[in-house]
Amino acid sequence: MLDLREGVGKTKELADALAQAGGDLNGTDASNFQVTVIGDPKPLHPVVSEELHRFGREALSNAFRHARAKTIEAELHYERSQLRIRIRDDGVGIDEQVLNQGFRAGHWGLPGMRERASKIGGHLDIWSRPGAGTEIELRVPAIAAYASKSRRSVPRWRR
C-alpha cells in the first residue's frame, strides 16, 4: 500500500524501471520474464512517468504473486498518437467475479491501476479468462504522455 504514494526517485527509462521491477519480483526465477519496447522511446512527462512506473509495478506484482504463470511479458509501444503499456501472462487468469466487481475484497491492485489510468487521462482494458492468463493494457494519449516544450498543446491537468 505504501508503494502507491512513494516516489520513483531518480528518473529512469520506463523500460529499465519495469525490467528492474520484474527482476525484483521474480526472485525465484520461477517465471520467464521479458520487457519489449516497440517504437522509439520518447521523453515522458514526469507525472506520467511516475504513474506508469507504479502502474507497471502493480500489474507485474499481481502477475508474479497470483498468476502462477510460466511467462510474464511487459510491452511498451511508443506510438505517434499514444503510449501503450501492456502486461500479460499465461497464468491462471482473474476470477470472473473479481473482474465484474473490479476488485477483490481487501486488495487494492485493480482499483489502484484504474485510479492511475484516470489520473493521467489514460484508458485501461483488462482481458482474462480462467486458465488462459491475463492481459492488462493502459493507453495514454500522446499529448498527455510525452514531454512537450509547447504550453499550447499541454492538457489542462498538466498546467
N, C-alpha and C positions, 0 to 999 in steps of 0.2 A: 504494500500500500504506500509506503514511503517513497518508493521509486516513482510514483505518479507525479510527485511535485519536486523531485530532486533535479537539479540542473545537470546537463550532459558534461559540463566542464569545458575542456579545450575543444574547440570546433574541429571536427574531423570529417572526412568524406563519409557520406551516409553508408556507402557500400562497406567501407572499413569498419564503421561502427557496428553494422549488422553482422559482419564476419566475426568481429570480436565477441559480440553478444552470443552468437551461435556457438562459438568455441567455449565460452564460459559456461553456457547452459549444457553443453554436450560433454561434460567432464568425463563420462564413462566411454565415450566413443561408440555408444550403442546405435547411433543413427548416422547415416551418410548425410552430410550437410554441405550445401554449397550456396554461394551468392553469385548471381549473374547480373551484369549490367548491360543493358541494351540501349544504344544511342550514346551520344557524347554527354558526359556529366556536365551539368551547369551549376553555377553557384546558387545556393538556395537562400531564401530569406531566413534569417536566424530563428525566428519563431517557428517557421515551417520545419526547418531542420530539426529543431528540438522536439517538436511534436511527432515528426516521422520517426525519429530515433526511438522515442518512448513507445510509439505505436508498434514499430517493428519488434522491439524487445518484448513487448507483451505478447504479440502474436507468436513469436518464437518460443517464449516461455511456455505458453499454452501447448504448443505442438510438442515440445520436449517433455513436458510433465504429464500430459494427458493422452496424447495420440497413440503412444506405443508404435510409432512409425519407424519404418526402415529407412525412409528417405524424407528429408525436410529441405525445402528449397526456398530461397528468398530471391526475388527478381526486382530489379529497378529498371523502369522504362522511362528514359528521358526523351519525351516527345515534344514536338513543337507546340502542340495545344494543351498538353497536360504532362504531369508526372504521375506515374503509376508505381505503386509498391504492392507486390503480391507475395504472400507467404502461403506455401502449400505443403501438404504432407500426404503420405499414403497410409495413414493410420486408421484408427477405429471409427473416426467421424464424431460429430457432435450429436448428442441425443436430440431427436426431433422436437421434443417438448422444450428443451433449452433454447433451440433455435427460434421456436414460435414465441416463447416468452421474452427472449432477448437477453436472458441472464440465468445463472444458476444461483440459488439462494446461498448467500454468504460469499459469493465470488464477484469480483468487480472487473474482470478482464474484458468481457464483451461490452458492458456499459462504458468502461473507460475508453475503449477503442472508438466507440461511437461518439463520445464526447470530444475526443481529439480530432476526429474527422470533421465534426461540425465546427469546431473552433477555427480550423484553417480553411473552411469553405470547401471541404472535400466530400466525396461520395463513397460510402463504404458498401461493399457487397460481400456476403458470406455464402458459400456453397458447401454443403456437406451432406453425406449420406452414410448411414451406418456401414462400416466395413469398407468404405470407399475413400476415406480421407476427407480432408477439409482444404478449402482454398479461400483465402481472405484477400480482398483487393481493395485498396484505397486509391482513388483518383483525385488529384488536386489540379485545378486549372492552372495553366502556365502563369497567368497573370498574378496568381497568389503564391505559387510555389517558387518561382525563380526570382533571384535578386534583380532588382531593376534600378537604374540610376534616374529614371524619369518618374517624377512625382505624379505626372498626369495620369499614368496608367496604373497607379497603385490603388488597390481596392481600399475602401474606407476603413476596414478593420486594421489595415496596416499603417494608417496615418497616425 
